[in-house]
Amino acid sequence: MGSEFIHGITWFLFLVAICAIKAKAISVNVVKFGAKGDGKTDDTKAFTQAWTQACSERQNNKYVIPKGKYIVGPVDFAGPCKAKTIHFKVDGTVQSSKKQSVTGGAHRNAWISFTQVNNLLISGDGIFDGQGSEFNCAKAKQCEQPPLNLIFSMVKDSHIQGITSNNSVGGQIGIYRSRNVTVDDVSIGIRGGEGILIEKSTNINITNTDIKILSDNCVTILDGNTGINIEKMTCSQGNGLGVSVLGNTGKEEPVNGVTVRNCTFSHTEGAIRIQSSAGSTANIAISNLVFEDIIFDYLQNMAIVLDQEHCPSKQCRTPNPSKVKVSNVSFKNIKGNSVDNRIVILECGTAPGACKDIKFSDMRVLVVGDDHLETQFRCKNVKPVVSGKVDPAVCNTRPVA
């Protein structure tokens, strides 16, 4: 009910923004500033000059990228802007240059960034193509860190709808220190790191989004997030969704309130992972997580993992247990199948209250491809709360070694 209310309010504000934009919009077209859109000319200067005008006008402005192929980057569409609202209309294909570094601007790991912009509407059938399949700036020693296609930093009350992001070098979309942002009906392509990364943000909605990733997460929720709502997302291939508050620095912030509902994970390596590092010194909480009405379609690895002793290097031995605490996590109406018979792995730490109120209700996940494999639900240092029918049976095998 809560997430539906938030989404309804966001949609209402979005419609109000559209009406306001249409009422007194000033159109700023990148072509009028010299952009060629021929797939050969560097149009970065034209894009930057057009943004300067759109941002500086006090009216409701429309920034237009018409059909064509525009070689651009890096670009930081920075505010604060005098414009009350900006409609960033993308109908063309925006491509990064294969001959230059695609990092710069306000973010060293961003190709295109929006910084300190409020009341932003990005829409259209356009494509942001990082050309990561053909050019890797890290290998070419032209960037320190492979860049994301799009970063939204300190952006408020904004809506991203209809666009496509693909072929990123290091990731597709990043949302950082932002508030009241909706990503709706967006397609994310097959190549290039993470799908969507969210960090230190509040009231972020991801809806009706199709994400295809080869080897990383469709969505990664890092530290400092509150009120993350993900609905009607399809995650294909990749590693699924991760809540990764590792606590390695001791300065990370809590995560409170994540809802993942009506989503499908298809042919992914895993589906849902909640992770923190072994021996973490960060005294923080991961709490109030809801995973409901989820479909697993032919998963290739463990479906649900809660791991408070995460140690990919296998060199994390420490005399002190992790201080990260996980509480009030609910899995409800989970259905589907997996090639891997390890359906649920709960590996909690040894600190008092490390895992609390971990709940499962109405779940049935079957193993496909081998009738002799028994489905497993393993537990360590935790006793889940069960209601309804849950298959595999909770903690039906020996505890995690």
PyMOL commands that set and color helices and strands:
alter all, ss='L'
color gray80, all
select helices_A, chain A and resi 2-24+30-33+44-56
alter helices_A, ss='H'
color red, helices_A
select strands_A, chain A and resi 25-29+38-42+60-65+69-71+75-78+86-90+93-95+110-115+120-123+127-129+148-153+156-161+164-166+171-176+179-184+187-188+194-199+202-207+210-213+219-221+226-231+234-237+241-244+255-266+272-277+285-299+304-310+325-338+342-347+355-367+376-380+385-391
alter strands_A, ss='S'
color yellow, strands_A
deselect
rebuild
show_as cartoon
